[in-house]
Amino acid sequence: MTTINFKTELSQLLHGGNVLMDLPLSKLIEKSLMRNEGVLTSKGALSVETGKYTGRSPKDKYIVDESSVSDQINWGAVNQPISKETFSSLYKKVMDHLKEDEELFVTRGFAGADPQYRLPIQVINEYAWHNVFARQLFIRADEDELKNHNPEFTIIAAPNFKADPEVDGTKSETFIIISFEERIVLIGGTEYAGEMKKSVFSIMNYLLPQRGVLPMHCSANVGEEGDTALFFGLSGTGKTTLSADPNRHLIGDDEHGWSNNGVFNIEGGCYAKCVNLSYEKEPQIWNAVRFGTVLENVYVDPETGLPDYDNTDLTENTRAAYPIENIPNTLTPSMAGHPSTIIFLTADAFGVLPPISKLTKEQAMYHFLSGYTSKLAGTERGITEPEATFSTCFGSPFLPLDASVYAEMLGEKILQHDVNVFLVNTGWSGGPYGVGDRIKLSYTRAMIQAALLGELDGVDTTEDAIFGLHVPTQCPGVPDEVLLPKQTWSDPQAYDKKAKELASKFQENFEKFSDASEEIKNAGPKVLATETIE
């Protein structure tokens, strides 16, 4: 095949007459409206639809198998290899396609709030609203920074270019491809903007460990006393909601790095789920949705311009993308000291995990490696109801390296900084999904506040007979019976059966971590599915 000069192709594209570089936000939104890409809500947010793909497409994500990275990548179902020849061919086709567009939108910015570790990036889009999204979600460059901006990675999103699997070597019309040698992310066949955000996170998950920085799929905030807290968890578990605390300063809602200097936000915005959003439950996120915010797949009344957050006709994965400054009490710049508390969030669809439990250091490592939660409807294509899953390090879809790299770094930092770790279930109680009820957000907030303020340090705990977790018997603002999940079930035997079912899933999943220490292996559930509970 013909050899492609990636830099030449990119330079020719960026110097074409159809490129609109670093447009102001107001002009980008104006372009979006002129091109009929979306409508304005009554508050001025830009509401758009993402077509048939309303979530990520993990089965269509690839990393180019290049000699400089091949031995480092943890190849498999998450990190699927694609040949450089296949990538080159697709890249040329996409570039030729983009050159024919009447308009292309480019924004330049950064990933990483700490200047010592930040990555200069540029994003090229077919859609103006995608460029609004990129501008709001990544760290914006000011005029002086743009003068000396030298992009080290380019993200290209061409939703109108659809691959032919038989010709292009993909699994479907959609593709998300990262080339670490060429420093390019190539996205096609999907309008879902979250692919851009998560591709940059995947890049940082590869680059940062090489510099001694732990990349983390977590939100973070800091109290008035400088006490930093991290909230790990997959989409839908409450990272954004629970970190947006009016009594604490928000560092970021989804992606962070932990260096020898402390914690820093990788992004410059928030990407909040907004299904059933209300002012009463989440006032900060509600007020953040205004001019400059992108609403994805939210029904908007054509007469009044009012969004209906309860309407899930398009998807349950409705989203709001806005700059972090839209949340009050944000930290500027988005950097803070070393964490004193870590919260692992899980939405347990089995309804059997305690709403809060204190973890030993070994249990912390066990649950970090396990990364248990339930995928909630809409976050990925094909997920229509909660599904139990284990996502290593609470972020396996975005980890190019072996899980042990991230786990060992976290374990070292927990020990070095004497961090308290809690497991918090934001899922179901009183029964599994469809029978029990979602744990009240007010209770979860009260438990987390107690953990952050040290109010659980001296409280008596009881050891869960199945999971071995240390469960507080009391917590300010929470009824005692809520803390012990078995007491919320009308049928204790049904609880035992369901709990042992989940315990066996933990044990089965952990078999893949054969290199873990015996102390960590023994920190998991205590009861096998075939055992009888005394």
VOPATI-218436 format. One line per 4 residues: number of its first residue (from 1); their letters; for each residue y, z, x of C-alpha. Coordinates in nm, 4 decimals. Last residue first. Layout:
BEGIN
NUM) A) Y:Z:X | ...
***
This chain:
BEGIN
534) EITE) -1.9457:6.0757:-2.4519 | -1.8992:5.6997:-2.4456 | -2.2189:5.4949:-2.4529 | -2.2645:5.2243:-2.1914
530) TALV) -2.3462:4.8581:-2.2532 | -1.9843:4.7370:-2.2292 | -1.9464:4.9150:-1.8956 | -1.7266:5.2204:-1.8654
526) KPGA) -1.4970:5.3228:-1.5796 | -1.2305:5.0514:-1.6001 | -1.0602:4.9681:-1.2675 | -0.9670:5.1866:-0.9716
522) NKIE) -1.3150:5.1557:-0.8199 | -1.2421:4.8045:-0.6888 | -0.9194:4.9300:-0.5301 | -1.0917:5.2154:-0.3464
518) ESAD) -1.3821:4.9854:-0.2497 | -1.1329:4.7580:-0.0729 | -1.0720:4.4056:-0.2036 | -1.2628:4.1248:-0.0308
514) SFKE) -1.4809:4.0557:-0.3344 | -1.1775:3.9759:-0.5465 | -1.3597:3.7191:-0.7621 | -1.5601:3.9988:-0.9241
510) FNEQ) -1.2346:4.1283:-1.0708 | -1.2567:3.8947:-1.3705 | -1.5961:4.0267:-1.4770 | -1.4790:4.3843:-1.4459
506) FKSA) -1.1629:4.3272:-1.6483 | -1.3580:4.1350:-1.9135 | -1.6096:4.4197:-1.9321 | -1.3253:4.6643:-1.9943
502) LEKA) -1.1949:4.4411:-2.2757 | -1.5281:4.4557:-2.4584 | -1.5542:4.8280:-2.3839 | -1.2194:4.8775:-2.5574
498) KKDY) -1.3249:4.6700:-2.8578 | -1.6458:4.8680:-2.9071 | -1.4746:5.2016:-2.8540 | -1.1993:5.1097:-3.1015
494) AQPD) -1.4524:5.0037:-3.3650 | -1.6240:5.3381:-3.3161 | -1.2943:5.5195:-3.3661 | -1.2351:5.3487:-3.7059
490) SWTQ) -0.8847:5.4105:-3.8474 | -0.7334:5.3189:-3.5101 | -0.4082:5.4877:-3.4015 | -0.5900:5.7846:-3.2468
486) KPLL) -0.7792:5.5520:-3.0121 | -0.4482:5.4282:-2.8722 | -0.3318:5.7637:-2.7352 | 0.0467:5.7456:-2.6898
482) VEDP) 0.1116:5.6663:-3.0569 | -0.0358:6.0009:-3.1609 | 0.2358:6.1889:-2.9705 | 0.5198:6.0275:-3.1654
478) VGPC) 0.7679:5.8622:-2.9227 | 1.1340:5.9580:-2.8695 | 1.0706:6.1737:-2.5624 | 0.7170:6.1221:-2.4285
474) QTPV) 0.4155:6.3497:-2.4622 | 0.0454:6.3360:-2.3763 | 0.1117:6.1031:-2.0822 | -0.1835:5.8674:-2.0155
470) HLGF) -0.3532:5.8535:-1.6760 | -0.5686:5.5395:-1.6818 | -0.9437:5.5592:-1.6198 | -1.0003:5.2526:-1.8393
466) IADE) -1.2842:5.3833:-2.0558 | -1.2390:5.7580:-2.0867 | -0.8595:5.7416:-2.0608 | -0.7512:6.0310:-1.8428
462) TTDV) -0.5146:6.2716:-2.0128 | -0.1703:6.3445:-1.8779 | 0.0522:6.6511:-1.8752 | 0.4222:6.5759:-1.8272
458) GDLE) 0.5912:6.6669:-1.5000 | 0.6822:6.3169:-1.3827 | 0.7263:6.1722:-1.7323 | 1.1001:6.2433:-1.7543
454) GLLA) 1.1614:6.0708:-1.4211 | 1.4594:5.8784:-1.5579 | 1.2886:5.5400:-1.5140 | 0.9671:5.6545:-1.6816
450) AQIM) 1.1523:5.8165:-1.9730 | 1.3586:5.5006:-2.0219 | 1.0405:5.2950:-2.0184 | 0.8812:5.5132:-2.2840
446) ARTY) 1.1908:5.5069:-2.5054 | 1.2207:5.1263:-2.4779 | 0.8552:5.0858:-2.5715 | 0.8987:5.3134:-2.8734
442) SLKI) 1.2050:5.1188:-2.9927 | 1.0149:4.7920:-2.9450 | 0.7535:4.9116:-3.1909 | 0.3980:4.8382:-3.0804
438) RDGV) 0.2776:4.5213:-3.2537 | 0.0610:4.6123:-3.5511 | -0.3150:4.6202:-3.5927 | -0.5408:4.3821:-3.7817
434) GYPG) -0.4425:4.0252:-3.6886 | -0.4191:4.1076:-3.3179 | -0.6505:4.3999:-3.2458 | -0.6347:4.7401:-3.4154
430) GSWG) -0.4117:5.0441:-3.4442 | -0.1943:4.9214:-3.1577 | -0.0929:4.5762:-3.0381 | 0.1074:4.4384:-2.7485
426) TNVL) 0.3892:4.5874:-2.5399 | 0.1398:4.7748:-2.3228 | 0.3089:4.9434:-2.0267 | 0.1337:5.0070:-1.6935
422) FVNV) 0.3430:5.2321:-1.4699 | 0.4092:5.2342:-1.0938 | 0.6150:5.4881:-0.8983 | 0.7313:5.3504:-0.5611
418) DHQL) 0.6943:5.5418:-0.2339 | 0.9081:5.2910:-0.0352 | 0.6587:5.2042:0.2400 | 0.3539:5.2555:0.0195
414) IKEG) 0.4773:5.0292:-0.2598 | 0.6022:4.7788:0.0014 | 0.2650:4.7544:0.1759 | 0.0826:4.7112:-0.1533
410) LMEA) 0.3240:4.4373:-0.2604 | 0.2750:4.2409:0.0625 | -0.1026:4.2768:0.0381 | -0.0991:4.1507:-0.3207
406) YVSA) 0.1192:3.8477:-0.2406 | -0.0962:3.7169:0.0451 | -0.4186:3.8246:-0.1292 | -0.3414:3.5916:-0.4178
402) DLPL) -0.3977:3.2848:-0.1993 | -0.0908:3.0627:-0.1684 | 0.0556:2.8125:-0.4159 | 0.1354:3.0832:-0.6737
398) FPSG) 0.3134:2.9586:-0.9877 | 0.0348:2.9475:-1.2453 | -0.0931:3.2798:-1.0970 | 0.2084:3.4806:-1.2148
394) FCTS) 0.1233:3.8342:-1.3198 | -0.0115:3.8923:-0.9655 | -0.3290:3.7153:-1.0771 | -0.3127:3.5924:-1.4346
390) FTAE) -0.5947:3.7340:-1.6436 | -0.6180:3.6124:-2.0021 | -0.6765:3.7321:-2.3544 | -0.5588:3.4737:-2.6061
386) PETI) -0.2829:3.5276:-2.8595 | -0.2688:3.2469:-3.1187 | -0.1880:2.8736:-3.1069 | -0.2229:2.8027:-2.7336
382) GRET) -0.2854:2.4288:-2.6928 | 0.0248:2.3494:-2.4880 | 0.1538:2.6568:-2.3117 | 0.4044:2.9264:-2.4089
378) GALK) 0.3568:2.8308:-2.7742 | 0.1419:3.1182:-2.8984 | 0.1190:3.4167:-2.6686 | -0.1043:3.4346:-2.3658
374) STYG) -0.2516:3.7815:-2.3727 | -0.2135:4.0051:-2.0706 | -0.4061:4.1104:-1.7623 | -0.2611:4.0589:-1.4162
370) SLFH) -0.5885:4.1513:-1.2450 | -0.4494:4.1589:-0.8898 | -0.1529:4.3659:-1.0034 | -0.3834:4.5832:-1.2147
366) YMAQ) -0.6108:4.6675:-0.9228 | -0.3191:4.7164:-0.6802 | -0.1479:4.9576:-0.9155 | -0.4789:5.1341:-0.9783
362) EKTL) -0.5084:5.1944:-0.6035 | -0.1512:5.3265:-0.5851 | -0.2246:5.5559:-0.8779 | -0.0983:5.4338:-1.2090
358) KSIP) 0.0918:5.6221:-1.4791 | 0.0150:5.5061:-1.8326 | 0.2189:5.3629:-2.1200 | 0.1348:5.2001:-2.4547
354) PLVG) -0.2316:5.2830:-2.3892 | -0.4650:4.9799:-2.3835 | -0.6817:4.9233:-2.6924 | -0.5021:4.6727:-2.9185
350) FADA) -0.7252:4.3825:-2.8173 | -0.4185:4.1542:-2.8073 | -0.2779:4.3561:-2.5160 | 0.0733:4.2340:-2.4369
346) TLFI) 0.0974:4.3510:-2.0761 | 0.3942:4.4745:-1.8766 | 0.3551:4.6208:-1.5263 | 0.6540:4.8475:-1.4616
342) ITSP) 0.7635:4.9251:-1.1061 | 0.9899:5.2190:-1.0196 | 1.1878:5.3175:-0.7073 | 1.2713:4.9599:-0.6142
338) HGAM) 1.4428:4.8732:-0.2830 | 1.8151:4.8051:-0.3024 | 2.0072:4.5548:-0.5119 | 2.1067:4.1874:-0.5275
334) SPTL) 2.2357:3.9619:-0.8065 | 2.5864:3.9169:-0.6644 | 2.7203:4.0368:-0.8972 | 2.5096:4.2781:-1.1034
330) TNPI) 2.5042:4.2138:-1.4746 | 2.6547:4.4780:-1.6993 | 2.6949:4.2505:-2.0013 | 2.4602:3.9502:-2.0373
326) NEIP) 2.6384:3.6139:-2.0516 | 2.6850:3.6453:-1.6728 | 2.3178:3.5597:-1.6327 | 2.3905:3.2024:-1.7305
322) YAAR) 2.2119:3.0905:-2.0482 | 1.8831:2.9347:-2.1541 | 1.7600:3.0315:-2.5018 | 1.4016:2.9564:-2.5959
318) TNET) 1.1711:2.8913:-2.8886 | 0.8059:2.9247:-2.7888 | 0.6848:2.9895:-3.1425 | 0.6949:2.6141:-3.1907
314) LDTN) 0.8456:2.3375:-3.4064 | 0.7992:2.5007:-3.7478 | 0.8667:2.8445:-3.5988 | 1.1626:2.9437:-3.8183
310) DYDP) 1.2468:3.3101:-3.7647 | 1.5266:3.2257:-3.5216 | 1.7163:3.0309:-3.7872 | 2.0247:2.8984:-3.6084
306) LGTE) 2.3474:2.8717:-3.8107 | 2.5301:2.5389:-3.7948 | 2.6320:2.5836:-4.1586 | 2.5411:2.2438:-4.3042
302) PDVY) 2.2784:2.1179:-4.0591 | 2.1013:2.4563:-4.0531 | 1.9684:2.4929:-3.6998 | 1.5954:2.5218:-3.6265
298) VNEL) 1.5343:2.6421:-3.2703 | 1.3387:2.4030:-3.0482 | 1.5301:2.4880:-2.7304 | 1.8702:2.6573:-2.7437
294) VTGF) 2.0920:2.5776:-2.4440 | 2.3743:2.8256:-2.3832 | 2.7092:2.6996:-2.2565 | 2.8960:2.8069:-2.5686
290) RVAN) 2.7190:3.1078:-2.7219 | 2.3801:3.2770:-2.7185 | 2.4484:3.5789:-2.4965 | 2.5456:3.7843:-2.8025
286) WIQP) 2.1910:3.7720:-2.9413 | 2.0468:3.8425:-2.5948 | 2.2555:4.1584:-2.5677 | 2.1992:4.2640:-2.9282
282) EKEY) 1.8168:4.2541:-2.9082 | 1.6634:4.4464:-3.1994 | 1.9581:4.4727:-3.4413 | 2.1183:4.1445:-3.3380
278) SLNV) 1.8021:3.9563:-3.4215 | 1.5692:3.7158:-3.2405 | 1.2567:3.6369:-3.4408 | 1.1552:3.3789:-3.1769
274) CKAY) 1.4206:3.3897:-2.9045 | 1.2251:3.3754:-2.5800 | 1.4776:3.4180:-2.3031 | 1.5406:3.1867:-2.0110
270) CGGE) 1.8039:3.3717:-1.8096 | 2.0445:3.2440:-1.5448 | 2.1386:3.2315:-1.1785 | 1.7906:3.2359:-1.0352
266) INFV) 1.6021:3.3806:-0.7363 | 1.7378:3.7288:-0.8000 | 1.7429:3.9657:-0.5035 | 1.5586:4.2887:-0.4196
262) GNNS) 1.5945:4.4983:-0.1023 | 1.7135:4.4191:0.2522 | 1.3624:4.4078:0.4008 | 1.2926:4.1429:0.1392
258) WGHE) 1.1779:4.1551:-0.2223 | 1.2386:3.8215:-0.3982 | 1.2927:3.7811:-0.7687 | 1.2085:3.5696:-1.0730
254) DDGI) 1.2277:3.6498:-1.4448 | 1.5195:3.8407:-1.5982 | 1.7687:3.9076:-1.3193 | 1.9718:4.1855:-1.1570
250) LHRN) 2.0744:4.3463:-1.4867 | 2.2838:4.6621:-1.4554 | 2.1599:4.9605:-1.6546 | 2.2672:5.1504:-1.9658
246) PDAS) 2.2942:4.8394:-2.1847 | 1.9337:4.7486:-2.0908 | 1.8478:4.3781:-2.0665 | 1.5383:4.4487:-1.8534
242) LTTK) 1.3326:4.5205:-2.1636 | 1.4127:4.1977:-2.3472 | 1.3766:3.9651:-2.0498 | 1.0495:4.1110:-1.9244
238) GTGS) 0.9063:4.1614:-2.2738 | 0.5439:4.0435:-2.2638 | 0.6220:3.6981:-2.4018 | 0.5936:3.5075:-2.0763
234) LGFF) 0.3926:3.6920:-1.8146 | 0.4656:4.0372:-1.6825 | 0.6245:4.2379:-1.4045 | 0.9283:4.4592:-1.4670
230) LATD) 1.0985:4.5876:-1.1509 | 1.3295:4.8899:-1.1368 | 1.6118:4.9689:-0.8930 | 1.7644:5.3159:-0.8743
226) GEEG) 2.1205:5.2710:-0.7489 | 2.2494:5.5860:-0.9197 | 2.4161:5.3830:-1.1959 | 2.0817:5.2229:-1.2746
222) VNAS) 1.9382:4.8935:-1.1483 | 1.7658:4.6014:-1.3163 | 1.4824:4.3637:-1.2432 | 1.2698:4.0996:-1.4129
218) CHMP) 0.9390:3.9930:-1.2684 | 0.7382:3.7015:-1.1336 | 0.7740:3.8112:-0.7711 | 0.8366:3.6465:-0.4337
214) LVGR) 0.7620:3.8863:-0.1437 | 0.9805:3.8073:0.1581 | 0.8442:3.8060:0.5139 | 0.9905:3.4659:0.5994
210) QPLL) 0.6676:3.2699:0.5482 | 0.6277:3.4718:0.2287 | 0.9481:3.3047:0.0993 | 0.8482:2.9369:0.1252
206) YNMI) 0.5384:2.9093:-0.0943 | 0.6441:3.1326:-0.3830 | 0.9901:2.9776:-0.3496 | 0.8460:2.6333:-0.4234
202) SFVS) 0.6503:2.7680:-0.7206 | 0.9729:2.9210:-0.8546 | 1.1448:2.5829:-0.8185 | 0.8645:2.4253:-1.0196
198) KKME) 0.8970:2.7003:-1.2822 | 1.2600:2.6166:-1.3557 | 1.2106:2.2422:-1.3666 | 0.9034:2.2672:-1.5926
194) GAYE) 1.1023:2.4911:-1.8281 | 1.3019:2.1878:-1.9373 | 1.0308:2.0606:-2.1733 | 1.1108:1.6899:-2.2104
190) TGGI) 0.7763:1.5777:-2.0728 | 0.6520:1.2440:-1.9363 | 0.7796:1.2864:-1.5830 | 0.8526:1.5479:-1.3184
186) LVIR) 0.8736:1.4855:-0.9439 | 0.9558:1.7826:-0.7222 | 1.0638:1.6736:-0.3740 | 1.0843:1.8326:-0.0297
182) EEFS) 0.9116:1.5329:0.1355 | 0.6678:1.7579:0.3197 | 0.6421:2.0156:0.0422 | 0.5656:1.7536:-0.2222
178) IIIF) 0.5475:1.9099:-0.5665 | 0.4221:1.7088:-0.8648 | 0.4714:1.7746:-1.2359 | 0.3050:1.5003:-1.4365
174) TESK) 0.2831:1.3972:-1.8020 | 0.1326:1.0751:-1.9362 | -0.2083:1.2325:-1.8962 | -0.4663:1.3263:-1.6335
170) TGDV) -0.2869:1.1512:-1.3479 | -0.4090:0.8804:-1.1101 | -0.1313:0.6311:-1.1796 | -0.3299:0.3352:-1.3118
166) EPDA) -0.5838:0.4918:-1.5460 | -0.3534:0.7854:-1.6182 | -0.0585:0.5627:-1.7201 | 0.2438:0.7805:-1.6521
162) KFNP) 0.5342:0.8188:-1.8907 | 0.8897:0.7728:-1.7730 | 1.1275:0.8908:-2.0450 | 1.1018:1.2524:-1.9280
158) AAII) 1.2393:1.1691:-1.5806 | 1.3096:1.5011:-1.4082 | 1.3749:1.4850:-1.0332 | 1.4028:1.8116:-0.8405
154) TFEP) 1.5330:1.7733:-0.4847 | 1.4757:2.0331:-0.2118 | 1.6689:2.1156:0.1063 | 1.9998:2.0060:-0.0426
150) NHNK) 2.2904:2.0110:0.2067 | 2.5948:2.1673:0.0411 | 2.8915:2.1863:0.2783 | 3.1649:2.0750:0.0378
146) LEDE) 2.9640:2.2097:-0.2558 | 2.9922:2.5636:-0.1196 | 3.3720:2.5401:-0.1168 | 3.3811:2.4164:-0.4761
142) DARI) 3.1459:2.6853:-0.6063 | 2.7673:2.6440:-0.6217 | 2.5832:2.7623:-0.9313 | 2.2636:2.9603:-0.8958
138) FLQR) 1.9916:2.8026:-1.1087 | 1.9420:2.8499:-1.4828 | 2.2847:2.7383:-1.6091 | 2.3241:2.4186:-1.4068
134) AFVN) 1.9605:2.3287:-1.4583 | 1.9882:2.3681:-1.8370 | 2.3150:2.1718:-1.8512 | 2.1415:1.9025:-1.6443
130) HWAY) 1.8558:1.8941:-1.8926 | 2.1177:1.8571:-2.1656 | 2.2604:1.5493:-1.9948 | 1.9205:1.3823:-2.0026
126) ENIV) 1.7950:1.1508:-1.7296 | 1.8176:1.4304:-1.4752 | 1.8515:1.4806:-1.0999 | 1.8528:1.8383:-0.9704
122) QIPL) 1.9812:1.9382:-0.6263 | 1.8696:2.2373:-0.4224 | 1.9987:2.4695:-0.1480 | 1.7432:2.7491:-0.0868
118) RYQP) 1.8636:3.1075:-0.0491 | 1.7105:3.3480:0.2004 | 1.9961:3.4940:0.4063 | 2.2494:3.4117:0.1341
114) DAGA) 2.0659:3.6551:-0.0998 | 2.1009:3.5107:-0.4494 | 1.7998:3.2805:-0.4179 | 1.7680:2.9271:-0.5552
110) FGRT) 2.0842:2.7271:-0.5015 | 2.3146:2.4681:-0.6531 | 2.3721:2.0975:-0.6976 | 2.3865:1.9098:-1.0265
106) VFLE) 2.3051:1.5462:-1.0868 | 2.3195:1.3511:-1.4126 | 2.2032:0.9922:-1.4449 | 2.3644:0.7383:-1.6763
102) EDEK) 2.2870:0.3838:-1.7879 | 1.9273:0.4169:-1.6765 | 1.7844:0.1223:-1.4798 | 1.7945:0.3032:-1.1453
98) LHDM) 1.5909:0.5803:-1.3065 | 1.2934:0.3495:-1.3703 | 1.2928:0.2161:-1.0137 | 1.2965:0.5744:-0.8881
94) VKKY) 1.0128:0.6702:-1.1219 | 0.7991:0.3758:-1.0093 | 0.8619:0.4530:-0.6419 | 0.7713:0.8197:-0.6920
90) LSSF) 0.4552:0.7291:-0.8793 | 0.3342:0.5104:-0.5929 | 0.4245:0.7676:-0.3311 | 0.2471:1.0433:-0.5236
86) TEKS) -0.0728:0.8425:-0.5520 | -0.0622:0.7569:-0.1812 | 0.0159:1.1185:-0.0875 | -0.2980:1.2228:-0.2685
82) IPQN) -0.2976:1.4767:-0.5491 | -0.4350:1.8267:-0.5144 | -0.4515:2.0655:-0.8088 | -0.2948:2.4054:-0.7523
78) VAGW) -0.3823:2.5957:-1.0694 | -0.7354:2.4602:-1.1229 | -0.8122:2.4841:-0.7518 | -0.6495:2.4672:-0.4112
74) NIQD) -0.5054:2.7847:-0.2586 | -0.2609:2.6007:-0.0329 | -0.2386:2.6985:0.3356 | -0.4835:2.4540:0.4960
70) SVSS) -0.3292:2.1540:0.3170 | 0.0304:2.2393:0.4032 | 0.1185:2.0292:0.7092 | -0.1550:1.7723:0.6437
66) EDVI) -0.0334:1.6848:0.2959 | -0.2281:1.7189:-0.0290 | 0.0583:1.6708:-0.2759 | 0.0692:1.9625:-0.5171
62) YKDK) -0.0088:1.8949:-0.8814 | 0.0773:2.0124:-1.2341 | -0.0642:1.8251:-1.5334 | -0.3121:2.0946:-1.6365
58) PSRG) -0.0284:2.3473:-1.6389 | 0.1709:2.1596:-1.9062 | 0.4518:2.4025:-1.9896 | 0.5703:2.4517:-2.3445
54) TYKG) 0.7243:2.2626:-2.6372 | 0.5750:1.9247:-2.5482 | 0.5894:1.7017:-2.8569 | 0.9641:1.6564:-2.8405
50) TEVS) 1.1888:1.8982:-2.6536 | 1.4397:1.9665:-2.9303 | 1.8000:2.0600:-2.8623 | 2.0616:2.3145:-2.9711
46) LAGK) 2.3774:2.3441:-2.7601 | 2.5404:2.6828:-2.8244 | 2.8876:2.6756:-2.9814 | 2.8608:2.9861:-3.1979
42) STLV) 2.8154:2.7852:-3.5201 | 2.5506:2.5804:-3.3427 | 2.6278:2.2597:-3.1558 | 2.3951:1.9632:-3.1864
38) GENR) 2.1530:1.7888:-2.9530 | 2.0659:1.4796:-2.7498 | 2.2821:1.2534:-2.9627 | 2.4205:1.0784:-2.6523
34) MLSK) 2.7756:1.1783:-2.7442 | 2.6565:1.5376:-2.7964 | 2.4887:1.5591:-2.4572 | 2.7883:1.3948:-2.2902
30) EILK) 3.0218:1.6565:-2.4388 | 2.7846:1.9270:-2.3155 | 2.7958:1.7796:-1.9666 | 3.1751:1.7469:-1.9841
26) SLPL) 3.2168:2.1126:-2.0861 | 2.9864:2.2273:-1.8057 | 3.1815:2.0442:-1.5381 | 3.0072:1.7377:-1.3960
22) DMLV) 2.8358:1.7905:-1.0622 | 2.7600:1.4228:-0.9910 | 2.7465:1.1469:-1.2529 | 2.5175:0.8737:-1.1172
18) NGGH) 2.5119:0.5304:-1.2883 | 2.6914:0.3415:-1.0106 | 2.4140:0.4123:-0.7627 | 2.4743:0.6277:-0.4574
14) LLQS) 2.2241:0.8932:-0.5642 | 1.9542:0.6307:-0.6245 | 2.0046:0.4586:-0.2901 | 1.9917:0.7948:-0.1125
10) LETK) 1.6683:0.8878:-0.2873 | 1.4984:0.5614:-0.1963 | 1.6169:0.5950:0.1632 | 1.4948:0.9552:0.1845
6) FNIT) 1.1532:0.8688:0.0450 | 1.0895:0.5760:0.2780 | 0.7901:0.4195:0.1125 | 0.5072:0.2504:0.2981
2) TM) 0.3633:-0.0443:0.1055 | 0.0000:0.0000:0.0000
***
